[in-house]
């Protein structure tokens, strides 16, 4: 075991983690642990833009942005957090500009802005140009810019270190305190303990529990899984977003920027079908509405292709110059992966698992909550792994890159301030004991089940039974499947017994997290007997504000992979916007 001491330890080097590091490093000794080289983090896959009411192209303000966020999230958004995010969005974009991010520009030299789904002017009257962008590589540009600034601030990176456990104690008042992270070094197989005053989790999402997903193979929910296993809650895990335009059969993302620039969804008959579902803003409706509309077109027999199982995105009218200038990556994706040229052909698309709205519950200062209001001292979370609930039941496009910058920054500032106001607390007597036993168990000869087989079956049953539409029957089916897969997981065999670069072992670890988080997702979805945002129950098609205008809080009861899940609730923070029907 190797032990390190830092004031602030950040787990994850995507946008949220590095934005936090830029704030923490000048104020406190900071380390960033990452399972990937930082510039390979999944933030780099975000394409379309980062929204802020700059009003560079047309009239806009932060109040309209707040309204769109609350309405888009189907009113389960915590409105105080959404208001704060919309207000701080403007400075967040300008901060990135000052750091050197090469945004697209207007002829006058201002940051250019384009339309995006669910973003409107005058509280829903018409689409508005709010998304700041760098072609269709905005996330990539943000990631590179943040990394360069981390180097400038001498942030210490520990690359290819897998966080596996969180060390927690209690203070003199009996309240929880986080003070260390246990990590596995991929290059050597050694276990490291990072003793810290403050810890920030910025580990991304868990979309790899689905087969059809835009998520990287590394998005296995590690941070959420670690926190859940420590007895802390996860919030609103039933709300997974399915992005409408994944390349059909592959899930590779075609950015919403395509529709922002004027792309049109069409069925097999060539009909612009979104005019029937969202007559005001059509193809620029929020993602949950567009995804459900696409699936309904297929279910009602208007799908295209040999199996009638997808629809089309049409950008032919935009012209080759616009596609090459503003949408070069998605144009190349279509050509490379489907052999389709968007300049002259329709592109086959279908919804793909994209983002989880739920996660580790936090307040607006990114402090992790042990229950509805008690904070875990020294523990913070930001980005997709966190749930400050600015996304509610359905995240609006471009609010994710905004989220990671606003709350990544707030996490870094809060963690550094806390670290500078407190002393190190003692670690547990043997902080690596659980991890040592866990990894030894995985490496022991105790079965012949293959990790890849279990993962494939998990992803397939989640695709089939817990995707865009759900019912009591399908959710009960997938829950039974998960329980059976958990039993099989107890008999897996890790073939590689080596110490150096043992990816077999780490894939087994990641599968354990995925199984637990999939169960939390399904149990929460079974309990929410309504349809809201990304959670569409065919057997309960209406939103039920009387019974379910609450956040779901899931707690693990007991140790081990097979344990009960207990559900509780947290009230939604409402300020100025009363729930209303979502008409677009």
BELWOFEN-V439117 format. One record per run of one state. SS is the DSSP state (@ for helix, = for strand, . for the rest). FROM is the first residue (numbers start at 1). TO is the last residue. Records with the same first field share a line. If there is no record, write none. Layout:
SS=FROM-TO ; FROM-TO
//
This chain:
.=1-1 ; 12-14 ; 26-29 ; 35-37 ; 41-41 ; 46-49 ; 52-61 ; 73-78 ; 100-104 ; 106-110 ; 112-112 ; 122-125 ; 133-137 ; 153-155 ; 160-160 ; 171-175 ; 186-190 ; 202-206 ; 210-212 ; 214-221 ; 230-233 ; 236-239 ; 248-252 ; 254-256 ; 261-263 ; 267-273 ; 278-281 ; 285-286 ; 300-303 ; 305-309 ; 315-315 ; 319-319 ; 327-327 ; 339-346 ; 357-358 ; 363-366 ; 370-374 ; 382-385 ; 388-398 ; 420-432 ; 444-448 ; 450-450 ; 466-468 ; 471-471 ; 490-491 ; 493-502 ; 528-531 ; 533-534 ; 538-539 ; 541-544 ; 549-549 ; 558-563 ; 572-584
==2-11 ; 30-34 ; 50-51 ; 105-105 ; 111-111 ; 113-121 ; 126-132 ; 156-159 ; 161-170 ; 176-185 ; 191-201 ; 213-213 ; 234-235 ; 240-247 ; 253-253 ; 264-266 ; 304-304 ; 310-314 ; 347-356 ; 359-362 ; 367-369 ; 375-381 ; 386-387 ; 449-449 ; 469-470 ; 492-492 ; 532-532 ; 535-537 ; 540-540 ; 550-557 ; 564-571
@=15-25 ; 38-40 ; 42-45 ; 62-72 ; 79-99 ; 138-152 ; 207-209 ; 222-229 ; 257-260 ; 274-277 ; 282-284 ; 287-299 ; 316-318 ; 320-326 ; 328-338 ; 399-419 ; 433-443 ; 451-465 ; 472-489 ; 503-527 ; 545-548
//
